């Protein structure tokens, strides 16, 4: 009978080389988009060394910013920041209390 190891990583976040959760997907998507952009530039006829330089500089910036976001916000912090931007700072009421009372009396 075969012996199988128990997966001890159930319920933990995905991690690769220190990148956690959504930062891993941002990093992979950014590299894929950067690769496609450099290939398109090369096929258009842009000077190859310019494409190579642009790719290396952009890739370095992508790596640096992704790891900086990972260290700054942590596993779920980036989602919390984006949710905070969508949350209103205050709730405004445009009607006075008297107009609300009058509106309720008119509807009856």
Secondary structure as UniProt FT lines:
FT   TURN            8..11
FT   STRAND          15..16
FT   TURN            17..18
FT   STRAND          19..20
FT   HELIX           22..44
FT   HELIX           48..73
FT   TURN            74..76
FT   HELIX           77..86
FT   HELIX           97..107
//
